[in-house]
């Protein structure tokens, strides 16, 4: 009897929940980060964050000649986007695609909120 009651009212409960996925991505290759933006549907909010630049100098010779130096820099491109959906399977399918991007690191935060309280 109790199981019938739960199954009967489960769809009503499911429809009142929204799933929010926040994703921060970091890459040293700008092209691979652009591939990520091509995967996103147009309805998803995304933004590019600031680029971190790390510069460092190395001496060319291990001994003596201090005037001979090489300078290098490393750029880290970052972006942020959010996905909102009432279906958790859509978000999980998108997260499954993200693991195939080479050279991109992700930080993912998943939230579950009630639609009545969310706005």
Sine and cosine of phi, psi and omega as CSV:
sin_phi,cos_phi,sin_psi,cos_psi,sin_omega,cos_omega
0.00,0.00,-0.72,0.69,-0.01,-1.00
-0.90,0.43,-0.62,0.79,-0.01,-1.00
-0.90,0.44,-0.65,0.76,0.04,-1.00
-0.88,0.47,-0.64,0.77,0.01,-1.00
-0.90,0.44,-0.71,0.71,0.00,-1.00
-0.91,0.42,-0.71,0.70,-0.01,-1.00
-0.91,0.42,-0.59,0.81,-0.02,-1.00
-0.91,0.42,-0.64,0.77,-0.07,-1.00
-0.98,-0.18,0.02,1.00,0.01,-1.00
-0.90,0.43,-0.70,0.71,0.01,-1.00
-0.87,0.50,-0.57,0.82,0.03,-1.00
-0.90,0.43,-0.65,0.76,0.03,-1.00
-0.92,0.40,-0.67,0.75,-0.03,-1.00
-0.90,0.45,-0.62,0.78,-0.05,-1.00
-0.95,0.32,-0.35,0.94,-0.04,-1.00
-1.00,-0.01,0.17,0.98,0.01,-1.00
-0.91,-0.40,0.67,-0.74,0.10,-0.99
-0.87,-0.49,0.66,-0.75,0.02,-1.00
-0.97,-0.23,0.75,-0.67,-0.01,-1.00
-0.86,-0.50,0.79,-0.61,0.01,-1.00
-0.86,-0.51,0.89,-0.46,0.04,-1.00
-0.96,-0.28,0.78,-0.63,-0.08,-1.00
-0.79,-0.62,0.82,-0.57,0.15,-0.99
-0.96,-0.29,0.75,-0.66,-0.02,-1.00
-0.82,-0.58,0.57,-0.82,-0.02,-1.00
-0.70,-0.71,0.70,-0.71,0.03,-1.00
-0.47,-0.88,0.52,-0.86,0.12,-0.99
-1.00,0.01,-0.18,0.98,0.01,-1.00
-0.95,-0.31,0.92,-0.38,-0.06,-1.00
-0.91,0.42,-0.53,0.85,-0.03,-1.00
-0.91,0.42,-0.67,0.74,0.00,-1.00
-0.93,0.37,-0.50,0.87,0.07,-1.00
-0.95,0.32,-0.52,0.85,0.08,-1.00
-0.94,0.35,-0.57,0.82,0.08,-1.00
-0.87,0.50,-0.58,0.81,0.04,-1.00
-0.89,0.46,-0.67,0.74,0.00,-1.00
-0.93,0.38,-0.45,0.89,0.06,-1.00
-0.95,0.30,-0.45,0.89,0.03,-1.00
-0.96,0.27,-0.40,0.92,-0.08,-1.00
-0.97,0.24,0.69,-0.72,0.15,-0.99
-0.92,0.40,0.37,-0.93,-0.06,-1.00
-0.92,0.39,-0.36,0.93,-0.04,-1.00
-0.98,0.20,-0.18,0.98,-0.05,-1.00
-1.00,0.07,0.73,-0.69,0.02,-1.00
-0.97,0.23,0.83,-0.56,0.05,-1.00
-0.63,-0.78,0.45,-0.90,0.01,-1.00
-0.54,-0.84,0.52,-0.85,0.10,-1.00
-1.00,0.01,0.73,-0.68,0.02,-1.00
-1.00,-0.10,0.08,-1.00,-0.06,-1.00
-0.90,0.43,0.44,-0.90,0.02,-1.00
-1.00,-0.06,0.78,-0.63,0.07,-1.00
-1.00,0.00,0.77,-0.64,0.03,-1.00
-0.88,-0.48,0.83,-0.56,0.05,-1.00
-0.90,-0.44,0.88,-0.48,0.00,-1.00
-0.94,-0.34,0.63,-0.78,0.05,-1.00
-0.54,-0.84,0.40,-0.92,-0.06,-1.00
-0.85,-0.52,0.69,-0.72,0.05,-1.00
-0.85,-0.52,0.61,-0.79,0.11,-0.99
-0.97,0.24,0.66,-0.75,-0.02,-1.00
-0.96,0.29,-0.64,0.77,-0.05,-1.00
-0.94,-0.34,0.59,-0.81,0.00,-1.00
-0.95,0.31,-0.33,0.94,-0.02,-1.00
-0.87,-0.49,0.39,-0.92,0.22,-0.98
0.77,0.63,-0.99,0.11,-0.29,-0.96
-0.85,0.53,1.00,-0.04,-0.06,-1.00
-0.99,0.15,-0.27,0.96,-0.02,-1.00
-0.98,0.21,-0.34,0.94,-0.04,-1.00
-1.00,-0.03,0.96,-0.27,-0.06,-1.00
-0.72,-0.70,0.46,-0.89,0.13,-0.99
-0.91,-0.42,0.67,-0.74,0.03,-1.00
-0.91,-0.40,0.67,-0.74,-0.02,-1.00
-0.75,-0.66,0.33,-0.94,0.13,-0.99
-0.61,-0.79,0.50,-0.87,0.03,-1.00
-0.81,-0.58,0.80,-0.59,0.00,-1.00
-0.96,-0.28,0.69,-0.72,0.03,-1.00
-0.87,-0.50,0.91,-0.41,-0.01,-1.00
-1.00,-0.08,0.67,-0.74,-0.06,-1.00
-0.77,-0.64,0.49,-0.87,0.09,-1.00
-0.53,-0.85,0.26,-0.97,-0.05,-1.00
-0.63,-0.78,0.68,-0.73,0.11,-0.99
-0.51,-0.86,0.38,-0.92,0.03,-1.00
-0.82,-0.58,0.57,-0.82,0.06,-1.00
-0.83,-0.55,0.76,-0.65,0.06,-1.00
-0.85,-0.52,0.75,-0.67,-0.02,-1.00
-0.39,-0.92,0.49,-0.87,0.10,-1.00
-1.00,0.07,-0.20,0.98,0.00,-1.00
-0.96,-0.29,0.87,-0.49,0.00,-1.00
-0.94,0.33,-0.43,0.90,-0.02,-1.00
-0.92,0.38,-0.52,0.85,0.05,-1.00
-0.91,0.41,-0.67,0.74,0.00,-1.00
-0.93,0.38,-0.67,0.74,0.01,-1.00
-0.91,0.41,-0.58,0.81,0.05,-1.00
-0.92,0.40,-0.64,0.77,0.03,-1.00
-0.92,0.39,-0.65,0.76,0.03,-1.00
-0.91,0.41,-0.50,0.87,0.06,-1.00
-0.92,0.40,-0.58,0.81,0.03,-1.00
-0.93,0.36,-0.56,0.83,-0.07,-1.00
-0.88,0.48,-0.49,0.87,-0.06,-1.00
-0.95,0.32,-0.20,0.98,0.00,-1.00
-1.00,0.02,-0.07,1.00,0.04,-1.00
-0.99,0.15,0.81,-0.59,-0.04,-1.00
-0.99,0.11,0.67,-0.75,0.11,-0.99
0.97,0.25,0.26,0.96,0.00,-1.00
-0.88,-0.48,0.80,-0.60,0.05,-1.00
-0.99,-0.16,0.57,-0.82,-0.04,-1.00
-0.78,-0.62,0.55,-0.84,0.24,-0.97
-0.84,-0.54,0.85,-0.53,-0.11,-0.99
-0.87,-0.49,0.74,-0.67,0.09,-1.00
-0.84,-0.54,0.86,-0.52,0.03,-1.00
-0.96,-0.27,0.70,-0.72,0.04,-1.00
-0.76,-0.65,0.48,-0.88,0.07,-1.00
-0.82,-0.58,0.85,-0.52,-0.05,-1.00
-0.76,-0.65,0.44,-0.90,0.08,-1.00
-0.98,0.18,0.72,-0.69,-0.05,-1.00
-0.90,0.44,-0.58,0.82,-0.03,-1.00
-0.90,0.44,-0.55,0.83,0.01,-1.00
-1.00,-0.02,-0.24,0.97,-0.11,-0.99
-0.99,-0.13,0.81,-0.59,0.15,-0.99
-0.03,-1.00,0.00,0.00,0.00,0.00
